């Protein structure tokens, strides 16, 4: 989801992760969802989201790239239509600094980034809509307003180039979803493995015929 520029990645990390600690509480791997009441309008009832980190394998890249070995579902509170991130989708989870990746894997705090990464790849929602879904997911997870604003500012700076890169990679027929028959990941980089998938003519996931309703919330 993030651009390759180390400067922008560090800036987004500082804004998004160091401003104010998250108010999210995890219990036994599942997220205890905390919401903040809005003075402008009441918060709609939230769908039952089991915010559990899906099982993953990883490649040898730095920053590390992960491949989901099971699907992940998130239901935005305003749309009720689920966003299904399929098994085989490859992501960097966006918020694990490269230096500590050998020590820490993805956590529940990275799940909104997973959804956002998937929406940028799918291109069914506009960039602005994908950013709004991400922002709402942070709220669902109980992330403080100050931290959400910091992350959103980072997206304003780094989001356009990342969205364009995903579009370019789709045009170049570079798969982002590993087929089930290839989920036994060899010791290699995602860059090399992805080129091999393209050589094998692994098809891209098809685009949605029209924008899903979750793009609106």
N, C-alpha and C positions, 0 to 999 in steps of 0.2 A: 504494500500500500504506500510506503514511503518512497520518496525519491532517493537516488543513489548518493546525493551530495552529503558527505559527512557533516558539514556545517548545519544544513537544514535538519538532518536527523537529530543531531545533538540539541538544536534549538527546540525542536518539538518535544524531545524527551524532557528537557528542563521545564518547559511550560506545562506539559501535560502530566508529568509524574512527580515534580518536585515542588509544586506550588503549595498544595494542601493535601494531607493524606486522605485517601479514600475512606468513605463512611461505610463501605461494604463489609459485611461479616460473612465469613465462610464457615460452614458447619459440616464436617465430614465429607468435604469435597463438593457439597451442594451450596449454592448461594442463598443466603437469607436476604431476600430482596427488601431493600428499604427505599421508600420514596419520600420526596419532599413535597409538601403541599404548596401549591401556587396561589398567591393572592389574587392573580388575575382571573383564574378560572379553576374550578375543581379538577383534580386529576382523575381521568377516567379509570374505571376498574382495570386492573392489570391482568393479562392472561397468565396462565400457569406456565411459567418458564422455569424449567429445571436447568439452572445455569451450572452445568457440569462440564469440565474440560473433556472433550472427546479424546479417545486414544489416538496417539500419533506415532509415526516413525520419522526419522530425520535423515537429511543428507549431510555431506561434510562441508557445505559452504560456510563461510563467515561473511555477513551474519547468517546464522543457521536458518535453513528452510525446512519446514515440517510438512509431512503429508498426513492427512486425516485417514485413519483406518476405519472410522465409523462416521456416520452422518451427524450433523449438529443442527438442531432446530431452534429458531428464535421467532417469537410472534410479537411484532410491534403492537403496542397497546391500542393504537387508533385504527389499525387496518384489520386485525384478526386473521389475515392471511399469513401463513407461516413462511419464513425464509428458510429454505432447506439448503444448508451447505453440505454437499455430498461427500461421501467417502472418496478419497483420492484427490481432494482439493489440496493444493500446495500453498502454504502461507508462511510468512515470517512472524506472524502474530504482532508485528509492528513495535512492540514495546519492551522487548528483552534485549538490553544492550549486549553487543557482541562479546565483550570481555567477560560477562558472567554467564553466558549461555551454557558453557560446560557444567555449571553448577546448578542452574535453575532452568526448569522447563516452563512451558506456558502455564498460567494460572487463570482463575476465574476472572481476574482483572483484565485479561487479554481477549475475552470473548466478544465484546463489542467491536474490537479491532478485526477479529476474524470475520464477522458479518460484513464489516465495511470493506475489507479486502475482497470478499466474494462479490459484493455489489459493484466494486470498481472493475472487477474482471468481467462480470456478466454484461455490463453496459446496458442493462434493461432500464435502469433508473439513470436520470441525469446525475452529474457529479454533485450538484447542489442537493438533490433528493437523497443520494447516498450519504452525504455528510449529515443531513438532518436525521436520517434513520440512526446513524451512529451516535449523534448527540442525544437522541431520545433513549437509546440503549444504555448510554452512560447514566442517564437519569434513572432508568429502571433499576440499574445496579446500585443506586444510592451514592454515586460519585458526587462530591460537592459541586456547587454551582461555579465557584472560582476555578476549580480544576477543569470542569467542563469547558469553561470559556477559554482557558489556556490551551487546551487541546484543539478547540475549534479554531483558534487563531493560527495554530500550527498548520491546520488543514488548509486554511486560506492561502498560506504561503506555499505549502508543498503539494496540495491536492491536485491542482491543474496538471502539472507535469506527470504525476503518477497515473491520473486518469487517461491522459494521452498515451502514455507508455503501454497501458493495458490494451488500448484500442489498436496500437501499432502491432503488438504481439499477436493479437487475434488476426489481424490482416496478414501477418507473416506465417499464420497457421502453426503457431507454437502452442502446444497443448498446456493447459494448467491443471487439468484433472487427470490423474493417473488411472487407467482402467483397472478393474479388479484383478485381472490376470497378471498385472505387473506390480502389485503392492508388496511383493517381497523385494524390498529395496536393496540393491547392491551397495557396496562401499564406493560411493562416487558423489560427485556434485550434482545439484539439481540442474545446473546449466548443461552439463554433459548428458545427463539422463533425459532431459527435455529434448535435446537435439536428436537423441536416439528414438524417442517417441515420434517425433516428426518424420524421421527417416522411415519408420515403420508405418507411416501414414495413419497414425491414431487420430481419429476425427475430433474436432472441437465440439464442446457441448453446444447445442443449438441455441440461438437467441430466442427470447420470448416473442411471440407474434405481436403483442402489445404490452405496454408497461404494466406490471403487476400492481395490485392495489396497495401493496405494502410500500411502494415508492412514495406514497402520499403521507406516510407516517410511521 
